[in-house]
Amino acid sequence: MAERAQQFSSRWGLMLAMLGMAVGTGNIWRFPRIAASNGGGSFLVAWVVFLLLWSVPLILLEFSMGKATRKSTVGSFRQFVGDRFAWMGGFVAWSAAGIAFYYAVVMGWTIRYFLFALGGRLEGAESQRSWEQFSFSPAALVFHLIAVALAVVVVMGGVRGIERAARVLMPTLIVLVIVLAIRAVTLPGASAGLEFLFRPTWSELGNYRIWLEALTQNAWDTGAGWGLVLTYAIYTRAREDTNLNAITLAFGNNSMSLLAGIMVLCTVFSFVPAAEAAESLEGQTNEGLTFIWIPQLFDQMPGGGAFMTLFFLALVFAAWTSLVALFELVTRILNEMGYTDRRKVVLGLGIVVWLAGIPSALSQAVFSNQDFVWSVALMLCGLFFAVAVLRYGVTRFRREFINTEHQDLRIGAWWDWAIRLVVVEAAVLVVWWLWQVRNSPPFARDGIGNLVLQWGIVLAALILANRWLVRKLDARAAAAPAAAPAAPEP
């Protein structure tokens, strides 16, 4: 079946799909832990600042670039930066694909734990035993396959399939998270959790780590700079108001993180002594928090089994919608390179994702390594987007592609400076993450040598293949010229 030009049918459908792309497990399992580890309310202040200085500028950029070019990350970078830099868009895409390989494993975990919770298998110490027996075992491969299959089914339906899924999954996810948050704030002692999360200690804002952790969380949980917003923006209607949509997406995503923080922190402060609550969260990993510790907390709650089941169902939906977006990004690139049969492309991609995810499904060391390498790469992707616009002309870009007709909201010159600041922020983040692992053996799973080697191989391959990428794009364009106008050459 050849790929046909498609669009989201309405703003509501677009925003639900976009929110599904942005809201993932990082909102639900990482945000509460990082907020607790960095002072709660103090972290929240820095987090909101970087929502405005990282997430909003990059989401505006991606929305506008995708709508202007109607091309994938590779085609868009080529259009704005020139033929010699198509590889930049390729690196953004590869980083997303690298995440998809192990993110499908994570989604498999959420499916298995939803079934565990449904069957009452997580009571008391059972959560610890279930994790030890299931994680990184052959059984995990089965649920990894189920996760991939669920993403394939949605993406095979094209944009309309993605929209239909989002119209069911996202409202359900939002309701689940709200219900869980309401239940959490009604627990005895929950007020201590709310106070911790919303009352900043202003003196703590002098700690640079809080600011760097807040910037990192924005880089990881909004999807800004991943190329996902750009991909979905390709399918926006011609008269779509992208500026208001971009800001709504950024704040909507972080609202979901905040609800997850309320849900987790109020539950923790209700069952753990207040003096120990934040420290107990700080000592957890993402997996340990979600699959071992949180079930034990729910088990102490009246009616906890039902709420635990809802919690893991919410995680399934959050992971599913995000994995769909990762699949669509790669599918779009392959389509532009001439592979136009969506069913074959998506099925082939599903097979590749499952096979490439097998090492992460069976080995915690591999999983941790891939999570480290490609999560940090996302900060480099944000840098590439900012550099592309700076090379084109940041004020010119804002005038020609952001403040276009049919915009309800005009973006001022502050955005020009924010994009310049993104370059600094991205560089600082990459350096900071490398500095944190400076004492690890170079080729340990979180070693600098390991990261540089994997980045180097991908970058070298893409740079060497740059001309081939351009030729493939040109051949496809000659065979089927794009209906939408492209951005002018820089």
C-alpha positions in Angstrom: 0.0 0.0 0.0 1.6 3.2 -1.1 1.9 6.0 1.5 -0.7 8.7 0.9 -0.7 12.3 2.0 -2.6 12.4 5.3 -3.4 15.0 7.9 -4.8 15.0 11.4 -8.5 15.6 11.1 -8.7 18.3 13.8 -6.7 20.3 16.4 -8.1 18.0 19.1 -6.8 14.9 17.2 -3.4 16.5 16.6 -3.0 17.6 20.2 -3.9 14.2 21.6 -1.4 12.5 19.3 1.2 15.1 20.2 0.6 14.8 24.0 0.7 11.0 23.6 4.1 11.4 21.9 5.4 13.6 24.7 4.0 11.9 27.8 5.9 8.7 28.4 7.2 6.7 31.3 9.8 9.4 32.0 6.9 11.7 33.2 5.5 9.0 35.5 8.6 7.2 36.9 11.5 9.7 36.5 10.0 13.0 37.4 8.8 12.2 40.9 12.2 10.6 41.7 14.2 13.5 40.4 11.9 16.1 42.0 12.3 14.3 45.4 16.1 14.0 45.0 16.5 17.7 44.3 14.5 19.5 47.0 10.9 19.2 45.7 9.6 22.7 45.4 13.1 24.1 44.7 13.5 21.7 41.8 10.0 22.8 40.6 11.1 26.4 40.2 14.1 25.5 38.1 12.0 23.0 36.1 9.5 25.6 35.1 12.3 28.0 34.1 13.7 25.5 31.7 10.3 24.6 30.4 10.4 28.2 29.1 14.1 28.2 28.1 14.4 24.7 26.6 11.2 22.9 25.9 9.0 25.7 24.6 11.6 27.2 22.2 12.5 23.8 20.7 8.9 22.7 20.4 8.1 25.9 18.6 11.1 25.3 16.3 10.1 21.7 15.5 6.4 22.5 15.0 7.3 25.3 12.5 10.0 23.3 10.7 7.8 20.3 10.2 4.9 22.3 9.0 7.1 24.4 6.6 8.9 21.6 4.9 6.5 18.7 5.3 9.6 16.5 5.4 11.3 14.2 7.9 14.2 15.1 10.1 16.7 14.3 7.3 14.8 16.3 4.7 14.2 19.2 7.0 17.8 19.5 8.1 18.9 19.3 4.5 16.4 22.0 3.5 17.5 24.5 6.2 21.2 23.8 6.7 22.1 22.5 3.2 22.9 19.2 1.4 26.1 18.7 3.4 24.2 18.5 6.7 21.5 15.9 6.0 23.5 13.7 8.4 22.4 15.8 11.3 18.8 14.9 10.7 20.0 11.3 10.4 21.6 11.4 13.8 18.4 12.8 15.3 16.5 9.9 13.7 19.1 7.3 14.8 18.9 8.5 18.4 15.1 8.1 18.4 15.5 4.6 16.8 18.2 3.7 19.4 15.7 4.7 22.2 12.9 2.7 20.5 15.0 -0.5 20.7 15.0 -0.5 24.5 11.9 1.5 25.1 9.9 -1.3 23.6 11.4 -3.5 26.3 10.2 -1.0 28.9 6.7 -1.1 27.5 6.8 -4.9 27.7 7.6 -4.5 31.4 4.6 -2.3 31.9 2.3 -4.8 30.1 3.6 -7.7 32.3 3.2 -5.7 35.5 -0.3 -4.6 34.5 -1.2 -8.3 34.2 0.6 -9.0 37.5 -1.4 -6.3 39.2 -4.6 -7.6 37.6 -3.9 -11.1 39.0 -3.0 -9.9 42.5 0.7 -11.0 42.0 2.2 -7.9 43.5 1.2 -8.1 47.2 3.8 -7.6 49.8 7.2 -8.8 48.8 5.8 -10.4 45.6 6.8 -7.2 43.7 10.4 -7.8 44.5 10.2 -11.5 43.6 8.2 -10.9 40.4 10.8 -8.3 39.2 13.7 -10.7 39.9 12.1 -13.6 38.1 10.8 -11.6 35.1 13.2 -8.8 34.3 16.0 -9.7 31.8 14.6 -13.2 31.4 13.4 -15.0 28.3 9.9 -14.2 29.4 10.7 -10.5 28.9 11.3 -11.2 25.2 7.6 -12.3 24.8 6.3 -9.0 26.3 8.9 -7.0 24.3 7.4 -8.7 21.2 3.8 -7.8 22.3 4.9 -4.2 22.8 6.4 -4.0 19.3 3.3 -5.6 17.8 1.0 -3.1 19.5 3.1 -0.2 18.0 3.1 -1.8 14.6 -0.7 -2.2 14.6 -1.2 1.5 15.3 1.5 2.9 12.9 0.5 0.6 10.1 -2.8 2.6 10.0 -0.9 5.8 9.1 -1.7 9.2 10.6 -5.4 8.3 10.9 -4.5 5.1 12.8 -2.3 7.2 15.2 -5.0 9.7 15.7 -7.7 7.0 16.4 -5.4 5.4 18.9 -4.6 8.7 20.6 -8.3 9.6 20.9 -8.8 6.5 23.0 -5.5 6.1 24.9 -4.8 9.7 25.9 -8.1 10.7 27.4 -8.0 7.4 29.3 -4.4 8.0 30.4 -5.3 11.5 31.6 -8.3 10.3 33.6 -6.2 7.5 35.1 -3.5 9.8 36.3 -6.0 12.3 37.7 -7.9 9.6 39.6 -4.6 8.3 41.0 -3.5 11.8 42.0 -6.9 12.5 43.7 -6.6 9.2 45.6 -3.1 10.1 46.7 -4.0 13.5 48.1 -6.8 12.0 50.1 -4.4 9.7 52.0 -3.5 10.5 55.6 -0.3 12.5 55.7 -0.5 13.4 52.0 -0.3 17.1 52.8 3.3 16.7 53.7 4.0 15.4 50.2 2.2 18.4 48.7 4.1 20.8 50.9 7.4 19.2 49.9 6.6 19.4 46.2 5.2 22.9 46.1 7.1 24.8 48.8 10.5 25.8 47.6 13.5 26.4 49.8 14.9 29.4 48.0 18.4 29.0 49.4 18.6 25.6 47.6 18.4 27.4 44.3 22.1 28.2 44.7 22.9 24.6 44.1 23.9 24.2 40.4 22.9 20.5 40.4 19.2 21.4 40.9 19.3 23.5 37.7 21.1 20.9 35.7 18.8 18.2 36.8 15.8 20.4 36.0 17.2 21.1 32.5 17.9 17.4 32.0 14.3 16.5 33.0 12.9 18.9 30.4 15.2 17.5 27.8 13.9 14.0 28.5 10.2 14.3 29.3 8.8 16.8 26.8 10.2 15.2 23.6 11.7 18.6 22.6 14.6 18.2 20.2 13.9 14.5 19.5 12.4 15.1 16.0 9.1 13.6 17.1 7.2 17.0 17.2 8.6 17.7 13.7 7.4 14.4 12.4 3.8 14.9 13.6 3.8 18.5 12.5 4.3 17.3 8.9 0.6 16.1 9.1 -0.9 19.4 10.4 -3.5 21.2 8.4 -2.4 24.2 6.3 -4.2 26.7 8.5 -3.2 25.1 11.8 -2.2 27.4 14.6 1.2 25.9 15.5 2.3 28.5 18.0 -0.5 28.0 20.5 -0.4 24.3 19.9 3.4 24.2 20.7 2.9 26.0 24.0 -0.1 24.0 24.9 1.8 20.8 24.3 4.8 21.9 26.5 2.6 22.9 29.4 0.2 19.9 28.9 3.1 17.5 29.1 4.6 19.1 32.2 1.2 19.1 33.8 1.1 15.3 33.5 4.5 15.1 35.1 3.2 17.3 38.0 0.2 15.1 38.5 2.5 12.0 38.5 4.6 13.8 41.1 1.6 14.5 43.3 0.5 10.9 42.9 3.8 9.4 43.9 5.0 11.9 46.5 1.7 12.0 48.4 1.6 8.2 48.5 5.2 8.0 49.7 4.8 10.7 52.4 1.6 8.9 53.6 3.4 5.6 54.3 7.0 6.5 54.9 8.1 8.8 57.8 8.4 12.4 56.5 12.0 12.6 57.5 12.8 9.6 55.3 10.4 10.0 52.4 12.5 12.1 50.1 15.7 10.1 50.8 13.9 6.8 50.2 12.9 8.0 46.7 16.4 9.3 46.0 17.9 5.9 46.5 15.7 4.3 43.8 16.4 3.6 40.2 13.6 4.2 37.7 12.9 0.5 37.4 13.2 -0.1 41.2 10.8 2.7 42.0 8.2 1.6 39.5 8.2 -2.1 39.6 9.3 -2.9 43.2 8.8 0.0 45.5 5.6 1.6 44.3 3.6 -1.7 44.3 4.7 -2.2 48.0 3.3 1.2 48.8 0.0 0.6 47.0 -0.2 -2.7 48.9 -0.5 -0.7 52.2 -3.3 1.5 50.8 -7.0 0.6 51.3 -8.1 -0.6 47.9 -4.5 -0.5 46.8 -4.8 -3.5 44.4 -7.3 -1.6 42.2 -5.3 1.6 42.2 -2.1 -0.4 41.5 -3.8 -1.9 38.4 -4.8 1.6 37.2 -1.2 2.8 37.8 0.3 0.1 35.5 -2.5 0.5 32.9 -1.5 4.3 32.8 2.1 3.3 32.3 1.2 0.9 29.4 -0.7 3.7 27.7 2.1 6.3 28.3 4.7 3.9 26.9 2.5 2.8 24.0 1.8 6.3 22.6 5.4 7.3 22.9 6.7 4.1 21.1 4.2 4.8 18.3 5.8 8.2 17.7 9.3 6.7 17.6 8.0 4.2 15.0 6.4 7.0 12.9 9.5 9.1 12.8 11.6 6.3 11.3 8.7 5.2 9.0 8.5 8.7 7.6 12.2 8.9 6.7 12.0 5.5 5.0 9.0 6.7 3.0 10.9 9.8 1.8 13.8 7.6 0.7 11.5 5.6 -1.6 10.2 2.8 0.5 6.5 3.7 0.1 4.6 0.6 1.1 3.7 1.5 4.7 2.7 -2.0 5.7 6.0 -3.6 4.6 8.0 -0.7 6.0 6.3 -0.8 9.4 6.4 -4.6 9.6 10.1 -4.6 8.7 10.8 -1.9 11.3 8.9 -3.9 13.9 11.1 -6.9 13.2 14.3 -4.7 13.4 13.2 -3.1 16.7 12.4 -6.4 18.3 15.7 -8.0 17.2 17.7 -4.9 18.2 16.0 -4.8 21.5 16.8 -8.4 22.4 20.2 -7.6 24.1 18.4 -4.9 26.3 15.6 -7.3 27.1 18.1 -10.0 28.4 20.8 -7.9 30.0 20.6 -5.2 32.5 24.1 -4.0 31.6 23.1 -3.6 27.9 19.8 -1.9 28.8 21.6 0.6 31.1 24.2 1.3 28.5 21.8 2.0 25.7 19.6 4.2 28.0 22.7 6.2 28.9 24.2 6.5 25.4 21.0 7.5 23.6 19.4 9.6 26.3 22.5 11.8 26.4 22.5 11.9 22.6 19.1 13.6 22.8 20.9 16.7 24.2 23.1 16.7 21.1 20.0 16.5 19.0 18.6 19.6 20.6 21.9 21.3 19.8 21.6 20.3 16.2 18.1 21.8 15.9 19.3 25.1 17.4 22.4 25.2 15.1 20.2 24.5 12.1 18.0 27.6 12.8 21.0 29.8 13.7 22.6 28.9 10.4 19.4 29.7 8.5 18.9 33.0 10.5 17.0 32.8 13.8 15.1 36.1 13.3 14.4 35.2 9.7 13.1 31.8 10.7 10.8 33.3 13.3 9.4 35.8 10.8 9.0 33.3 7.9 7.9 30.1 9.6 6.7 30.8 13.2 4.7 34.1 12.9 2.9 33.0 9.7 -0.7 33.5 8.8 -3.5 31.9 10.9 -1.5 32.1 14.2 -3.5 33.1 17.2 -0.3 33.8 19.1 2.6 35.9 17.9 6.1 35.0 19.1 8.4 37.8 20.0 12.2 38.4 19.8 12.6 36.5 23.1 12.5 33.3 21.1 15.6 34.4 19.1 17.6 34.6 22.3 16.1 31.5 23.8 17.3 29.4 20.7 20.8 30.9 21.1 20.7 29.9 24.8 19.6 26.3 23.8 23.1 25.9 22.2 24.7 26.8 25.5 22.3 24.6 27.5 22.9 21.6 25.3 26.7 21.9 25.4 26.6 22.3 29.2 24.4 19.3 29.6 26.6 17.0 27.4 29.7 18.1 29.3 28.0 17.7 32.6 26.8 14.2 31.9 30.3 13.2 30.7 31.9 14.8 33.8 29.6 12.7 36.0 30.9 9.5 34.6 34.5 10.6 34.3 35.6 8.0 37.0 33.9 5.1 35.4 36.2 2.7 33.3 36.1 4.1 29.7 34.3 1.1 28.3 32.0 0.4 31.3 28.3 0.6 30.5 28.3 4.3 31.5 31.8 5.0 30.5 32.8 7.9 28.3 34.7 5.7 25.9 31.7 3.5 25.4 29.5 6.6 24.6 32.0 8.2 22.3 32.6 5.0 20.4 28.9 4.4 19.7 28.3 8.1 18.8 31.4 8.1 16.7 30.4 5.0 14.7 26.9 6.4 14.0 28.2 9.9 13.1 30.9 8.6 10.9 28.5 6.2 9.1 26.0 9.0 8.5 28.5 11.6 7.3 30.0 9.1 4.9 26.5 8.2 3.7 25.4 11.8 3.4 25.5 12.0 -0.4 23.6 8.7 -0.6 20.9 10.1 1.7 20.6 13.2 -0.5 20.4 11.2 -3.7 17.7 9.0 -2.2 15.6 12.0 -1.1 16.0 13.6 -4.6 15.0 10.3 -6.4 11.9 10.0 -4.3 11.0 13.7 -4.8 11.4 13.4 -8.5 9.2 10.4 -8.6 6.5 12.0 -6.4 6.9 15.8 -5.9 5.8 17.0 -2.5 2.4 18.7 -2.6 3.3 21.1 0.2 5.8 24.0 -0.5 9.3 23.5 0.8 11.2 26.0 2.8 13.6 28.1 0.7 17.2 27.1 0.4 19.5 28.9 2.9 
